[in-house]
Structure formats: C-alpha cells, structure tokens
Amino acid sequence: MKVKLIFWILLTTLSCACNEAQKLETKNGFAVITAAKRGEAVATYAGGCFWAMQECMLELKGVSKVISGYSGGTKPNPGYNEVLSKTTGYAEAVQVYYDPNVISFERLTEAFFNAHDPTQEDGQGPDLGPDYRSIAFYRSPSEKIIIHNLISRIDSINGYNRPVVTEVIPFKVIYPAETEHQDYYRRHSWDPYIRNVSRPKVLKLRKTMPYLIKSEYKD
C-alpha cells in the first residue's frame, strides 16, 4: 500500500509539473480577455466543452495563452448557467493567443478541426445543444477563405464520413468564462468527465498532429 501511495504521489507531481495552470488575469470571478501583445495574433473557436478545447490549443507550438469563454450570441456578459440553459445563442468557446511566425492561422484552424468532431450538429459526444456547437470565427476575409478551404478539403477526402457542419461566422465578441472553468482540464485531471470525455480528445490531437505539439506533451 505504501509503495502504491508513493508511486501515486510521484505520478501526480510529474503530471502537475508538465501541466501547470496558466497565470490568467481575473476580475470579479471571471477571467479577463486581454489584448494581443505585439507580434501576437488571436483566433476564436467553439468546439464542444471548452475544458478540452482549451487544453488542446494550449499544447500547440506557438500558442502562449488560451482563455475559455462564450461567443456567438447576443446578450451581454452571459454566465455559465445562462449559456447552459441553451437560450442565449452562445457557445462555449476559446480565445487563442499565438505567434503567427511559429504557427499559422491555417495550421491552428486545422488543429481545431482535429480537436473535435466538426460533423456533429449542436453538440459534441455526450454534450448536446447549441451551446456545444462547432464554430470557426474569422476576423478577416483571408481567414474566412482559409476556413472554407479547410472544410472543403476535409469533405473532399471524406475525413469524418459525414459533411462538416461547422458554422463560419465573423468574430464579434467573446465574453470570458468564470475562473473555475479556466484550466479546468489541468486542475481536475482525476475528474471522471476529464478522464473519459476530455482526455481522449487531447490524446487524439497529439496523435493526429504530433508535429504541432509542444515537446513536453509528447508521449
């Protein structure tokens, strides 16, 4: 029993060392959506529960920060329970801060499509409803073209055996999620949902696009 306990402590310590939570700015119980730094770009995606999507994006080379939030709706400053009610039009989303000299918008978006099932309408796996729908937001005409080209490529090779249903819409605003939802994957690694639903998505992206994954996350 003592040997097992020591092994578990060592395993947990190593896991925490490789998966430290981000130091995000917070205010009144919510994360703060910050402006991009010089030389940095931002991109916004919705692809099911933001716990998994945040971790998937954080593990990519060139990505410095990912904030979970809500986008795609109209009501100002929505909260988690409001979005969960499926009446606000918002979807759980992530805002990704990245270095375009290390990872391009195209590669980042390609990772987004590999990090979830873009053919499932209004949901991801067991999470059903418009708040879990797939959305790729664009901030320029060139980004819109890139997204549509990627969708056409996926459909042309029948990558998912079903057509992609991801919404492609202009970015307007993202409201930050509560601090409890930031880095949830890293802070709750033993949560059954994380182990059974979120982790398989993260492992799938690592396996599918290993050349984009930071070295500390490679098996």
C-alpha atoms as a printed R data frame, in Angstrom:
    type eleno elety resid chain resno       x      y       z
1   ATOM     1    CA   MET     A     1   0.000  0.000   0.000
2   ATOM     2    CA   LYS     A     2   2.812  2.411   0.935
3   ATOM     3    CA   VAL     A     3   4.626  1.734  -2.372
4   ATOM     4    CA   LYS     A     4   1.438  2.431  -4.330
5   ATOM     5    CA   LEU     A     5   0.917  5.670  -2.407
6   ATOM     6    CA   ILE     A     6   4.472  6.860  -3.109
7   ATOM     7    CA   PHE     A     7   4.069  5.977  -6.792
8   ATOM     8    CA   TRP     A     8   0.789  7.905  -6.965
9   ATOM     9    CA   ILE     A     9   2.372 10.973  -5.334
10  ATOM    10    CA   LEU     A    10   5.292 10.872  -7.787
11  ATOM    11    CA   LEU     A    11   2.942 10.450 -10.742
12  ATOM    12    CA   THR     A    12   0.769 13.335  -9.607
13  ATOM    13    CA   THR     A    13   3.815 15.551  -9.033
14  ATOM    14    CA   LEU     A    14   5.184 14.822 -12.505
15  ATOM    15    CA   SER     A    15   1.784 15.423 -14.067
16  ATOM    16    CA   CYS     A    16   1.440 18.790 -12.328
17  ATOM    17    CA   ALA     A    17   4.973 19.785 -13.399
18  ATOM    18    CA   CYS     A    18   4.054 19.304 -17.053
19  ATOM    19    CA   ASN     A    19   0.574 20.763 -16.799
20  ATOM    20    CA   GLU     A    20   0.793 23.899 -14.699
21  ATOM    21    CA   ALA     A    21  -2.210 26.181 -14.941
22  ATOM    22    CA   GLN     A    22  -1.836 29.449 -16.806
23  ATOM    23    CA   LYS     A    23  -1.473 32.671 -14.862
24  ATOM    24    CA   LEU     A    24  -4.506 34.436 -16.288
25  ATOM    25    CA   GLU     A    25  -5.749 37.845 -15.229
26  ATOM    26    CA   THR     A    26  -9.003 37.658 -13.287
27  ATOM    27    CA   LYS     A    27 -11.609 40.118 -12.093
28  ATOM    28    CA   ASN     A    28 -14.779 39.536 -10.055
29  ATOM    29    CA   GLY     A    29 -14.653 35.790 -10.533
30  ATOM    30    CA   PHE     A    30 -14.094 35.864 -14.296
31  ATOM    31    CA   ALA     A    31 -11.011 35.676 -16.479
32  ATOM    32    CA   VAL     A    32 -10.010 38.888 -18.258
33  ATOM    33    CA   ILE     A    33  -9.942 38.951 -22.053
34  ATOM    34    CA   THR     A    34  -6.691 40.759 -22.794
35  ATOM    35    CA   ALA     A    35  -5.494 42.429 -25.972
36  ATOM    36    CA   ALA     A    36  -2.904 40.675 -28.100
37  ATOM    37    CA   LYS     A    37   0.703 41.650 -27.462
38  ATOM    38    CA   ARG     A    38   2.959 42.997 -30.198
39  ATOM    39    CA   GLY     A    39   3.721 40.225 -32.680
40  ATOM    40    CA   GLU     A    40   0.878 38.121 -31.326
41  ATOM    41    CA   ALA     A    41  -2.356 37.145 -33.077
42  ATOM    42    CA   VAL     A    42  -5.674 35.864 -31.749
43  ATOM    43    CA   ALA     A    43  -8.190 33.346 -33.010
44  ATOM    44    CA   THR     A    44 -11.526 32.168 -31.615
45  ATOM    45    CA   TYR     A    45 -13.188 28.767 -31.911
46  ATOM    46    CA   ALA     A    46 -16.098 26.834 -30.434
47  ATOM    47    CA   GLY     A    47 -15.912 23.058 -30.486
48  ATOM    48    CA   GLY     A    48 -17.836 21.497 -27.639
49  ATOM    49    CA   CYS     A    49 -16.894 21.733 -23.977
50  ATOM    50    CA   PHE     A    50 -14.209 24.375 -23.559
51  ATOM    51    CA   TRP     A    51 -12.377 22.305 -20.941
52  ATOM    52    CA   ALA     A    52 -10.961 20.011 -23.635
53  ATOM    53    CA   MET     A    53 -10.612 22.622 -26.382
54  ATOM    54    CA   GLN     A    54  -8.625 24.924 -24.110
55  ATOM    55    CA   GLU     A    55  -6.130 22.155 -23.342
56  ATOM    56    CA   CYS     A    56  -5.879 21.075 -26.989
57  ATOM    57    CA   MET     A    57  -4.993 24.595 -28.096
58  ATOM    58    CA   LEU     A    58  -2.584 25.172 -25.193
59  ATOM    59    CA   GLU     A    59  -0.471 22.194 -26.218
60  ATOM    60    CA   LEU     A    60   0.246 23.603 -29.680
61  ATOM    61    CA   LYS     A    61   3.622 25.124 -30.510
62  ATOM    62    CA   GLY     A    62   3.422 28.902 -30.760
63  ATOM    63    CA   VAL     A    63   0.367 29.197 -28.506
64  ATOM    64    CA   SER     A    64   1.044 31.282 -25.405
65  ATOM    65    CA   LYS     A    65  -2.391 31.587 -23.818
66  ATOM    66    CA   VAL     A    66  -5.940 30.270 -24.206
67  ATOM    67    CA   ILE     A    67  -8.968 31.751 -22.438
68  ATOM    68    CA   SER     A    68 -12.277 29.926 -22.164
69  ATOM    69    CA   GLY     A    69 -15.392 31.990 -22.754
70  ATOM    70    CA   TYR     A    70 -18.693 32.401 -24.554
71  ATOM    71    CA   SER     A    71 -19.187 33.597 -28.125
72  ATOM    72    CA   GLY     A    72 -21.756 33.509 -30.918
73  ATOM    73    CA   GLY     A    73 -24.683 35.001 -29.002
74  ATOM    74    CA   THR     A    74 -26.116 38.462 -28.454
75  ATOM    75    CA   LYS     A    75 -26.822 39.047 -24.743
76  ATOM    76    CA   PRO     A    76 -24.017 40.971 -22.999
77  ATOM    77    CA   ASN     A    77 -21.966 39.285 -20.295
78  ATOM    78    CA   PRO     A    78 -23.533 35.823 -20.158
79  ATOM    79    CA   GLY     A    79 -22.686 33.422 -17.348
80  ATOM    80    CA   TYR     A    80 -22.182 29.670 -17.416
81  ATOM    81    CA   ASN     A    81 -25.673 28.794 -16.176
82  ATOM    82    CA   GLU     A    82 -27.265 31.142 -18.705
83  ATOM    83    CA   VAL     A    83 -25.332 29.580 -21.578
84  ATOM    84    CA   LEU     A    84 -26.141 26.127 -20.245
85  ATOM    85    CA   SER     A    85 -29.859 26.993 -20.494
86  ATOM    86    CA   LYS     A    86 -29.424 26.901 -24.301
87  ATOM    87    CA   THR     A    87 -31.475 30.071 -24.756
88  ATOM    88    CA   THR     A    88 -28.724 32.685 -25.239
89  ATOM    89    CA   GLY     A    89 -27.291 31.705 -28.619
90  ATOM    90    CA   TYR     A    90 -23.833 31.474 -27.084
91  ATOM    91    CA   ALA     A    91 -21.482 28.532 -27.437
92  ATOM    92    CA   GLU     A    92 -18.615 27.564 -25.171
93  ATOM    93    CA   ALA     A    93 -15.561 28.952 -26.952
94  ATOM    94    CA   VAL     A    94 -11.853 29.597 -26.568
95  ATOM    95    CA   GLN     A    95  -9.739 32.591 -27.494
96  ATOM    96    CA   VAL     A    96  -6.255 31.542 -28.598
97  ATOM    97    CA   TYR     A    97  -3.215 33.841 -28.406
98  ATOM    98    CA   TYR     A    98  -0.436 32.667 -30.700
99  ATOM    99    CA   ASP     A    99   2.728 33.614 -32.560
100 ATOM   100    CA   PRO     A   100   1.935 33.560 -36.309
101 ATOM   101    CA   ASN     A   101   5.642 33.114 -37.020
102 ATOM   102    CA   VAL     A   102   5.518 29.749 -35.246
103 ATOM   103    CA   ILE     A   103   2.040 28.511 -36.111
104 ATOM   104    CA   SER     A   104  -0.110 29.946 -38.885
105 ATOM   105    CA   PHE     A   105  -3.841 30.595 -38.672
106 ATOM   106    CA   GLU     A   106  -4.321 27.781 -41.163
107 ATOM   107    CA   ARG     A   107  -2.435 25.245 -39.034
108 ATOM   108    CA   LEU     A   108  -4.180 26.471 -35.895
109 ATOM   109    CA   THR     A   109  -7.569 26.043 -37.544
110 ATOM   110    CA   GLU     A   110  -6.576 22.644 -38.857
111 ATOM   111    CA   ALA     A   111  -5.799 21.650 -35.265
112 ATOM   112    CA   PHE     A   112  -9.205 22.949 -34.218
113 ATOM   113    CA   PHE     A   113 -10.903 20.667 -36.750
114 ATOM   114    CA   ASN     A   114  -8.874 17.719 -35.459
115 ATOM   115    CA   ALA     A   115  -9.623 18.508 -31.815
116 ATOM   116    CA   HIS     A   116 -13.358 17.811 -32.110
117 ATOM   117    CA   ASP     A   117 -15.964 16.312 -34.435
118 ATOM   118    CA   PRO     A   118 -16.982 19.118 -36.831
119 ATOM   119    CA   THR     A   119 -19.692 16.925 -38.357
120 ATOM   120    CA   GLN     A   120 -21.832 16.705 -35.217
121 ATOM   121    CA   GLU     A   121 -24.555 19.335 -35.234
122 ATOM   122    CA   ASP     A   122 -25.420 21.112 -31.979
123 ATOM   123    CA   GLY     A   123 -23.224 19.029 -29.755
124 ATOM   124    CA   GLN     A   124 -20.068 17.061 -29.109
125 ATOM   125    CA   GLY     A   125 -20.346 13.488 -27.918
126 ATOM   126    CA   PRO     A   126 -22.489 13.412 -24.770
127 ATOM   127    CA   ASP     A   127 -22.757 17.218 -24.633
128 ATOM   128    CA   LEU     A   128 -25.813 18.177 -26.650
129 ATOM   129    CA   GLY     A   129 -27.274 21.545 -27.549
130 ATOM   130    CA   PRO     A   130 -26.363 24.743 -29.423
131 ATOM   131    CA   ASP     A   131 -24.047 25.797 -26.590
132 ATOM   132    CA   TYR     A   132 -21.750 22.967 -27.689
133 ATOM   133    CA   ARG     A   133 -21.944 23.601 -31.432
134 ATOM   134    CA   SER     A   134 -18.953 23.898 -33.740
135 ATOM   135    CA   ILE     A   135 -17.980 27.423 -34.865
136 ATOM   136    CA   ALA     A   136 -14.892 28.823 -36.573
137 ATOM   137    CA   PHE     A   137 -14.791 32.610 -36.228
138 ATOM   138    CA   TYR     A   138 -12.903 34.777 -38.702
139 ATOM   139    CA   ARG     A   139 -11.509 38.281 -38.321
140 ATOM   140    CA   SER     A   140 -10.617 38.977 -41.951
141 ATOM   141    CA   PRO     A   141 -11.619 37.895 -45.469
142 ATOM   142    CA   SER     A   142  -8.404 35.859 -45.738
143 ATOM   143    CA   GLU     A   143  -9.226 33.911 -42.573
144 ATOM   144    CA   LYS     A   144 -12.708 33.193 -43.926
145 ATOM   145    CA   ILE     A   145 -11.193 31.773 -47.117
146 ATOM   146    CA   ILE     A   146  -8.761 29.625 -45.142
147 ATOM   147    CA   ILE     A   147 -11.567 28.150 -43.030
148 ATOM   148    CA   HIS     A   148 -13.748 27.361 -46.043
149 ATOM   149    CA   ASN     A   149 -10.787 25.811 -47.878
150 ATOM   150    CA   LEU     A   150 -10.069 23.549 -44.920
151 ATOM   151    CA   ILE     A   151 -13.710 22.482 -44.740
152 ATOM   152    CA   SER     A   152 -13.700 21.715 -48.464
153 ATOM   153    CA   ARG     A   153 -10.520 19.682 -48.047
154 ATOM   154    CA   ILE     A   154 -11.980 17.658 -45.163
155 ATOM   155    CA   ASP     A   155 -15.172 16.997 -47.087
156 ATOM   156    CA   SER     A   156 -13.295 16.093 -50.271
157 ATOM   157    CA   ILE     A   157 -11.377 13.302 -48.558
158 ATOM   158    CA   ASN     A   158 -14.436 12.284 -46.549
159 ATOM   159    CA   GLY     A   159 -12.346 12.625 -43.407
160 ATOM   160    CA   TYR     A   160 -15.231 12.091 -40.999
161 ATOM   161    CA   ASN     A   161 -17.594 10.056 -43.216
162 ATOM   162    CA   ARG     A   162 -20.086 12.916 -42.858
163 ATOM   163    CA   PRO     A   163 -20.053 16.522 -44.088
164 ATOM   164    CA   VAL     A   164 -18.629 19.253 -41.863
165 ATOM   165    CA   VAL     A   165 -21.354 21.378 -40.244
166 ATOM   166    CA   THR     A   166 -19.088 23.922 -38.546
167 ATOM   167    CA   GLU     A   167 -20.507 27.454 -38.661
168 ATOM   168    CA   VAL     A   168 -18.190 30.006 -40.252
169 ATOM   169    CA   ILE     A   169 -19.100 33.445 -38.931
170 ATOM   170    CA   PRO     A   170 -17.384 36.797 -38.344
171 ATOM   171    CA   PHE     A   171 -15.981 37.332 -34.872
172 ATOM   172    CA   LYS     A   172 -17.807 39.950 -32.826
173 ATOM   173    CA   VAL     A   173 -17.069 39.394 -29.162
174 ATOM   174    CA   ILE     A   174 -16.115 36.752 -26.649
175 ATOM   175    CA   TYR     A   175 -17.075 37.057 -23.008
176 ATOM   176    CA   PRO     A   176 -14.749 35.332 -20.533
177 ATOM   177    CA   ALA     A   177 -15.904 32.324 -18.547
178 ATOM   178    CA   GLU     A   178 -15.724 32.124 -14.792
179 ATOM   179    CA   THR     A   179 -12.310 31.415 -13.262
180 ATOM   180    CA   GLU     A   180 -13.451 27.934 -12.213
181 ATOM   181    CA   HIS     A   181 -13.650 26.989 -15.907
182 ATOM   182    CA   GLN     A   182 -10.168 28.234 -16.777
183 ATOM   183    CA   ASP     A   183  -7.562 25.435 -16.999
184 ATOM   184    CA   TYR     A   184 -10.180 23.028 -15.677
185 ATOM   185    CA   TYR     A   185  -8.501 20.153 -17.523
186 ATOM   186    CA   ARG     A   186  -5.191 20.734 -15.746
187 ATOM   187    CA   ARG     A   187  -6.635 21.415 -12.308
188 ATOM   188    CA   HIS     A   188  -9.062 18.459 -12.294
189 ATOM   189    CA   SER     A   189  -7.167 15.654 -14.020
190 ATOM   190    CA   TRP     A   190  -8.963 12.987 -11.948
191 ATOM   191    CA   ASP     A   191 -12.468 14.247 -12.765
192 ATOM   192    CA   PRO     A   192 -14.349 11.359 -14.476
193 ATOM   193    CA   TYR     A   193 -15.551 13.706 -17.218
194 ATOM   194    CA   ILE     A   194 -11.995 14.864 -17.911
195 ATOM   195    CA   ARG     A   195 -10.665 11.293 -17.971
196 ATOM   196    CA   ASN     A   196 -13.464  9.821 -20.079
197 ATOM   197    CA   VAL     A   197 -14.544 12.672 -22.379
198 ATOM   198    CA   SER     A   198 -11.913 15.417 -22.482
199 ATOM   199    CA   ARG     A   199  -8.676 13.419 -22.375
200 ATOM   200    CA   PRO     A   200  -9.489 11.260 -25.437
201 ATOM   201    CA   LYS     A   201  -9.852 14.478 -27.475
202 ATOM   202    CA   VAL     A   202  -6.485 15.758 -26.268
203 ATOM   203    CA   LEU     A   203  -4.789 12.428 -26.987
204 ATOM   204    CA   LYS     A   204  -6.393 12.298 -30.443
205 ATOM   205    CA   LEU     A   205  -4.921 15.676 -31.375
206 ATOM   206    CA   ARG     A   206  -1.491 14.657 -30.079
207 ATOM   207    CA   LYS     A   207  -1.614 11.515 -32.218
208 ATOM   208    CA   THR     A   208  -3.060 13.182 -35.319
209 ATOM   209    CA   MET     A   209  -0.765 16.236 -35.398
210 ATOM   210    CA   PRO     A   210   2.355 15.354 -33.381
211 ATOM   211    CA   TYR     A   211   4.483 17.861 -35.310
212 ATOM   212    CA   LEU     A   212   2.409 20.721 -33.841
213 ATOM   213    CA   ILE     A   213   2.555 19.567 -30.218
214 ATOM   214    CA   LYS     A   214   4.975 21.131 -27.748
215 ATOM   215    CA   SER     A   215   7.717 18.687 -26.711
216 ATOM   216    CA   GLU     A   216   6.631 18.437 -23.070
217 ATOM   217    CA   TYR     A   217   3.293 16.933 -24.095
218 ATOM   218    CA   LYS     A   218   4.575 14.294 -26.473
219 ATOM   219    CA   ASP     A   219   4.378 10.690 -25.325
